[in-house]
């Protein structure tokens, strides 16, 4: 199914090839009077992640609304199909609670963009709560890597390293994986953090559209003959960007302490792109492989991941992450304030690091720290998650180029000190808040526990940029 949506007014009326057919049959005036719109799947995804790079949404329609409309119609079509021939064949009445949904996103997407997908799925009725485990966010190049594993497109011997070049509609993702083996099962671990750019086929289309408008506006006919050079020029910016992304990843692999070898293979969806990659990297000993049924690589790999997420053993952290904390003031620290209870100056800008950028994090691995509330009378604590590209940064939001910036927060209820029963294992009236961050999945999870009361909260954080 083509991921396109036809919109009439502010409501989706068709998806996939039905949307394309409806759009192609519309009178020309209806396409330009603002009553109908045609949104590509790549356009909707770009708008969820980077609106400035995407086609404009119809008036009154947000990217989340557009994604929700599309997912709602997908859900309806899936349930109709499962309630018909599939249900008859299995002899089971299908119910939405029996389904697990896998939605793929580019590896370069941040947590706020993934949260937007969950919100769209909630509005579409695919899930009933935003953190439902019925929805799995799958990273597209990881899905392609699992597809290659199943169809043995690459050498899957333990210790082998390979690169995936996922050239999609809006973005291009480049990831590097090492093959590991445990109890006879082939597992994949990310070697360096993923990289990507806005170099997908959407931007090739835009180059053609710009060329066509120029020729029509300044030429004498609507009939245009394309030369070989014209075709090359449509693709060249995107391919040059892809080659640069691959070069960057090879460089990171060569200089990373954990990398023992360069990539030995790359999986690319487009034959033309693969040919250029071969031309650029074969002299460097990089074998380029186009996987079996490349058009279905992400789809089939996503299904495999949905059934066996443990096949991705480890990832590399996309950013450095940690919490904002308070501590006795140090000369030169930002955020200086007077702590009345302690009768001394404190800073409220300490960056308490949990994980560094490009650090290996195992699947569902938890990183945890203990904190105490700032004041005895507090009955709740706000946990603020910060992130950034830098490593070994002492402070947050200090206006320096390498500062960490707030990306999420979570509030945990905590009884005040006078209501806490003293524990032999704790100093009198001291309360500990245990905070664990789960980085190994495709989304960051948070668990916070008040060690005094035993209150535990598990959640996906609400991201500040969304």
C-alpha positions in Angstrom: 0.0 0.0 0.0 1.3 3.4 -0.9 1.5 5.6 2.1 -0.5 8.5 0.7 -3.6 10.3 2.0 -6.2 12.2 0.1 -7.7 15.0 2.2 -11.0 16.8 1.6 -11.3 19.9 3.7 -9.7 18.7 7.0 -10.7 15.0 6.8 -8.8 12.1 5.1 -11.1 10.4 2.6 -8.7 7.8 1.1 -5.3 6.3 1.5 -2.8 4.3 -0.6 -3.6 3.8 -4.3 -7.2 4.8 -3.7 -5.9 8.3 -2.7 -3.7 8.5 -5.8 -6.6 7.5 -8.0 -9.0 10.0 -6.4 -6.4 12.7 -6.8 -5.6 11.9 -10.4 -9.3 12.0 -11.3 -10.0 15.3 -9.7 -10.7 18.3 -12.0 -7.6 20.6 -12.1 -9.5 23.3 -10.3 -10.2 21.1 -7.3 -6.5 20.5 -6.9 -5.7 24.2 -6.5 -8.7 25.7 -4.8 -7.8 24.5 -1.4 -10.7 22.0 -1.0 -8.6 18.9 -1.6 -5.0 17.9 -0.7 -2.7 15.0 -1.5 -0.3 14.1 1.3 2.5 11.6 0.8 3.5 9.3 3.6 7.0 10.7 3.4 5.6 14.2 3.6 3.6 13.4 6.7 6.6 11.7 8.4 8.8 14.7 7.5 6.2 17.0 9.0 6.2 15.0 12.3 9.9 15.3 12.6 11.0 18.5 10.8 8.1 20.6 9.5 10.4 23.0 7.8 11.5 20.2 5.4 8.0 19.0 4.7 5.2 20.0 2.3 2.8 22.4 3.9 -0.2 20.8 5.8 -3.7 21.9 4.8 -5.1 24.8 6.8 -6.2 23.6 10.3 -4.5 20.2 9.9 -1.5 19.4 12.1 1.1 16.7 11.3 -0.3 14.6 14.1 -3.8 14.9 12.8 -2.7 13.9 9.3 -0.8 10.9 10.7 -3.8 9.9 12.9 -6.2 10.0 9.9 -3.9 7.8 7.9 -3.4 5.3 10.8 -7.2 5.3 11.5 -7.9 4.2 7.9 -5.2 1.6 8.0 -6.7 0.3 11.2 -10.1 0.1 9.7 -8.8 -1.8 6.6 -6.7 -4.2 8.7 -9.7 -5.1 10.9 -11.9 -5.6 7.9 -9.4 -7.9 6.4 -8.8 -9.8 9.6 -12.5 -10.1 10.3 -13.0 -11.7 6.9 -10.9 -14.3 5.2 -8.2 -14.5 8.0 -10.8 -15.0 10.8 -12.5 -17.7 8.7 -9.2 -19.5 8.0 -8.2 -19.4 11.7 -11.6 -20.0 13.1 -11.0 -17.1 15.5 -12.9 -13.8 15.9 -10.2 -11.1 15.8 -10.3 -8.4 18.3 -8.1 -5.2 18.4 -6.6 -6.3 21.7 -5.1 -9.3 20.0 -3.0 -7.2 17.7 0.5 -5.7 18.0 1.2 -2.7 15.8 4.7 -1.9 14.5 5.2 1.6 13.1 8.6 2.3 11.5 10.5 5.6 11.8 13.9 6.8 10.7 16.8 6.1 13.0 17.6 9.8 13.2 14.3 10.7 14.8 14.4 12.1 18.3 12.2 11.1 21.2 9.7 14.0 20.6 9.0 12.7 17.0 8.5 9.2 18.3 6.1 10.5 21.0 4.2 12.3 18.2 3.7 8.9 16.5 2.3 7.5 19.7 -0.1 10.4 20.0 -1.3 9.9 16.4 -1.8 6.2 17.1 -3.8 7.0 20.2 -6.0 9.4 18.3 -6.4 6.8 15.5 -7.7 4.2 18.0 -4.8 1.8 17.4 -3.9 2.0 21.1 -6.0 3.0 24.1 -3.2 4.7 26.1 -0.2 6.5 24.9 2.4 4.1 26.5 0.6 0.9 25.4 2.9 -2.0 24.6 0.6 -2.9 21.7 2.4 -0.2 19.7 6.1 -0.8 18.9 8.2 1.9 17.4 10.7 0.2 15.0 13.8 1.9 13.6 13.8 1.5 9.8 17.5 0.6 9.3 17.3 -2.0 12.1 14.3 -3.5 10.4 16.3 -3.7 7.1 19.2 -5.3 9.0 16.8 -8.0 10.4 15.4 -8.5 6.9 19.0 -9.1 5.6 19.5 -11.6 8.5 16.5 -13.6 7.6 17.2 -13.8 3.9 20.9 -14.2 4.4 21.8 -11.3 2.2 24.9 -10.7 4.2 27.6 -12.7 6.0 26.0 -13.3 9.4 29.1 -14.9 11.1 29.8 -13.7 14.6 32.2 -10.7 14.6 31.2 -9.5 11.1 30.4 -5.8 10.7 28.0 -4.4 8.1 26.4 -1.1 7.2 22.8 -0.5 6.3 22.0 2.4 4.0 18.2 2.9 4.2 17.3 5.3 1.4 13.6 6.2 2.0 11.1 8.7 0.8 12.1 11.6 3.1 15.3 10.6 4.9 18.4 8.4 4.5 19.6 6.5 7.6 23.0 4.9 7.9 23.6 2.4 10.7 26.4 0.0 11.4 25.9 -3.3 13.1 28.1 -6.1 14.4 26.9 -9.7 14.4 27.0 -11.4 17.8 25.9 -14.9 18.7 24.4 -16.4 21.8 23.2 -19.9 22.3 23.2 -20.4 18.5 21.1 -17.3 17.9 22.4 -14.5 15.7 21.9 -11.1 17.3 22.8 -7.6 16.1 24.5 -4.8 18.1 25.0 -1.2 16.9 28.6 -0.3 16.5 28.4 3.5 16.3 25.5 5.9 16.7 23.2 6.2 13.6 23.5 9.1 11.2 21.1 10.4 8.6 20.0 13.4 6.5 17.1 14.7 4.5 18.2 13.0 1.2 15.3 10.7 0.4 13.4 10.4 -2.9 11.1 13.3 -1.9 14.0 15.7 -2.5 14.8 14.0 -5.9 11.2 14.7 -6.8 11.6 18.3 -5.8 14.6 18.7 -8.0 12.5 17.4 -11.0 9.6 19.7 -10.1 11.9 22.7 -10.0 13.4 21.8 -13.3 9.9 21.2 -14.9 8.6 24.6 -13.7 11.6 26.4 -15.0 11.3 24.7 -18.4 7.5 25.3 -18.7 7.8 29.0 -17.5 10.7 29.8 -19.8 10.2 27.3 -22.6 7.8 27.2 -25.6 6.2 23.9 -24.9 5.0 21.7 -22.0 6.7 18.7 -23.7 10.1 18.3 -22.2 12.9 16.0 -23.3 15.2 14.9 -20.5 18.9 14.3 -21.2 21.1 11.9 -19.3 22.7 14.9 -17.5 19.3 16.2 -16.5 18.5 12.8 -14.8 21.9 12.7 -13.1 21.3 16.3 -11.8 18.0 15.2 -10.2 19.7 12.5 -8.2 23.2 13.9 -7.6 22.6 16.1 -4.5 20.9 13.2 -2.7 23.5 10.6 -3.8 26.4 13.0 -2.8 24.8 13.3 0.7 24.4 9.5 1.0 28.1 9.0 0.1 29.1 11.6 2.7 27.0 9.9 5.3 28.7 6.6 4.6 32.1 8.2 4.7 31.3 9.7 8.1 30.2 6.3 9.5 33.3 4.6 8.2 35.4 7.3 9.8 33.6 6.8 13.2 34.1 3.1 12.9 37.8 3.5 12.2 38.4 5.8 15.1 36.0 4.3 17.7 37.6 2.2 20.4 35.1 -0.6 20.0 35.4 -0.9 16.2 37.9 -3.4 15.0 37.2 -3.3 11.3 35.6 -1.3 8.6 32.2 -2.2 7.1 32.1 -5.1 4.8 28.7 -4.6 3.2 26.0 -2.1 2.7 22.4 -2.7 2.0 20.8 0.0 -0.3 17.2 0.0 -1.5 17.8 1.7 -4.9 19.8 0.1 -7.6 21.0 3.4 -8.9 22.1 4.5 -5.5 23.9 1.1 -4.9 25.8 1.5 -8.2 27.1 4.9 -7.1 28.0 3.6 -3.7 29.9 0.7 -5.3 31.8 3.1 -7.5 32.8 5.2 -4.5 33.6 2.5 -2.0 34.7 -0.7 -3.8 38.3 0.6 -4.0 38.2 0.8 -0.2 37.2 -2.8 0.2 33.5 -2.2 0.9 31.2 -4.8 -0.6 27.8 -3.4 -1.6 24.8 -5.7 -1.5 21.2 -4.9 -2.5 19.1 -7.2 -0.3 16.4 -9.6 -1.4 13.2 -7.7 -2.2 14.6 -4.4 -1.0 11.2 -2.7 -1.4 9.9 -5.0 1.4 13.0 -4.9 3.6 11.7 -2.5 6.2 8.2 -4.0 6.3 9.3 -7.6 6.8 12.1 -6.7 9.2 9.6 -4.7 11.3 7.3 -7.7 11.6 10.3 -9.8 12.8 11.3 -7.1 15.3 7.7 -7.0 16.6 7.9 -10.7 17.3 11.5 -10.8 18.5 12.8 -7.4 19.7 15.6 -9.2 21.6 17.3 -9.8 18.2 18.7 -6.2 18.5 21.0 -6.8 21.4 22.5 -3.3 21.8 22.3 0.2 20.4 24.5 3.3 20.6 23.0 6.3 22.5 22.0 9.0 20.1 22.8 11.8 22.7 24.3 12.2 26.1 21.5 12.0 28.7 21.2 12.9 32.4 19.2 14.7 35.0 19.4 18.2 36.3 20.4 18.2 40.0 21.3 20.6 42.8 24.5 20.6 44.8 26.6 22.9 47.0 27.8 25.9 45.0 31.1 25.6 43.1 32.8 28.8 42.0 31.8 29.7 38.4 28.8 27.4 38.4 25.5 28.8 36.9 22.2 28.8 38.8 23.5 30.0 42.1 20.8 30.3 44.9 20.6 30.4 48.7 19.5 27.1 50.4 17.8 28.3 53.6 17.8 24.9 55.3 21.5 24.2 54.6 22.5 27.9 55.2 24.8 27.9 52.2 24.7 28.6 48.5 23.7 25.9 46.0 23.7 25.5 42.2 20.6 24.1 40.5 22.3 23.4 37.2 24.4 20.3 37.8 24.2 17.8 35.0 24.1 14.3 36.5 25.1 12.1 33.5 23.5 8.7 33.0 24.8 7.8 29.5 27.2 9.4 27.0 26.6 9.9 23.3 27.7 6.9 21.3 27.9 4.7 24.5 26.7 1.2 24.0 23.4 0.5 25.8 22.0 -3.0 25.9 18.4 -3.8 25.0 16.2 -2.8 28.0 19.3 -1.9 30.0 18.6 0.4 33.0 20.9 3.2 34.1 20.1 4.4 37.6 21.1 6.9 40.2 19.8 7.9 43.7 18.7 11.4 44.7 17.3 13.1 47.7 14.6 15.8 47.7 16.0 19.4 48.1 13.7 20.3 51.0 12.3 18.1 53.9 8.8 19.4 53.4 8.6 18.5 49.7 5.7 16.1 48.8 6.7 15.7 45.1 9.8 15.8 43.0 10.2 17.0 39.4 12.6 14.9 37.4 14.0 16.7 34.5 15.8 14.8 31.7 18.4 16.7 29.7 20.3 15.8 26.6 22.9 17.0 24.1 25.7 16.1 21.8 28.5 16.9 24.1 30.3 14.5 26.5 31.5 15.3 30.1 29.6 18.5 30.5 29.2 19.6 34.1 26.1 21.9 33.8 22.8 22.3 32.0 21.4 25.4 30.3 24.5 27.5 30.9 24.4 29.2 27.5 27.6 27.6 26.4 27.7 25.9 22.9 28.1 22.4 24.5 25.4 22.8 27.1 22.8 20.2 27.8 19.2 21.2 27.2 15.9 20.1 28.7 14.0 17.5 26.7 11.5 16.0 29.1 10.2 15.9 32.7 8.4 13.6 35.1 6.8 14.3 38.5 6.9 11.7 41.3 4.8 12.0 44.4 6.9 11.7 47.6 5.7 11.9 51.2 7.3 14.7 53.3 10.0 13.8 55.8 7.7 13.9 58.9 5.4 11.2 57.4 8.3 8.8 56.7 8.9 5.9 59.1 12.6 5.7 60.0 14.4 2.8 58.5 17.5 1.2 60.1 19.1 1.3 56.7 18.6 5.0 56.2 19.8 8.0 58.1 17.0 9.7 60.1 14.4 11.4 57.9 16.5 11.0 54.8 14.5 10.1 51.7 16.0 8.5 48.6 14.5 8.8 45.1 15.7 6.1 42.8 15.5 7.1 39.1 16.2 4.6 36.3 16.4 5.4 32.6 15.8 2.6 30.1 17.8 3.5 27.0 18.1 0.2 25.2 14.8 0.2 23.4 13.7 2.3 20.5 12.2 4.8 23.0 13.5 6.0 26.4 11.6 4.7 29.4 11.7 6.1 33.0 11.2 4.4 36.3 11.1 6.5 39.5 10.8 5.0 43.0 10.4 6.7 46.3 12.5 4.3 48.5 10.8 5.5 51.7 7.2 4.9 50.7 7.8 2.3 48.0 5.8 4.4 45.4 6.9 3.4 41.9 6.1 5.2 38.7 6.9 3.9 35.3 6.3 6.0 32.2 7.4 7.3 28.9 8.4 10.8 29.5 6.4 13.8 28.0 8.9 15.5 25.8 9.3 19.3 26.1 9.8 19.9 22.4 6.5 18.3 21.5 
